[in-house]
Amino acid sequence: MFKLLIVLPMLLIGMTLLGAGALLFLPLLAVFPTMLAVGAVMFAFVFAMSIFAFVLRLVCALIVGVGALAIGGVGLAFLLAGGAAVVGISLLFAHLLLPLLIVGGIVWLMHRAARLPATAPSIAPIAHG
């Protein structure tokens, strides 16, 4: 009884809708090979462009990386050259300053010696006894 009251009408309605849908879909079925070819062409184009973009990004990343390494190398060379120049200049100034320090030290010793009294108290001899 259940089959006659519920399943059979649902089956008839479903078959009718399926038949109408098939009649509407049938002309589109003729266009299916064309749509498949268009989809394949689009897929090939997108795939080729994505490979091209990947290779381009890879090459650009390598260029940027090599450029960064080159700039770092040049910067390191300038850093070392600047450090060597500073060390050289400081040695030069130390070399030029050393005679001035010696002369200034001698003058200071002479000035200090001149301020001492002429008769400095002598140290009493140690008695041996």
Buried (B, 14 or more C-beta within 10 A) or exposed (E): EEEEEEEEEEEEEEEEEEEEEEEEEEEEEEEEEEEEEEEEEEEEEEEEEEEEEEEEEEEEEEEEEEEEEEEEEEEEEEEEEEEEEEEEEEEEEEEEEEEEEEEEEEEEEEEEEEEEEEEEEEEEEEEEE
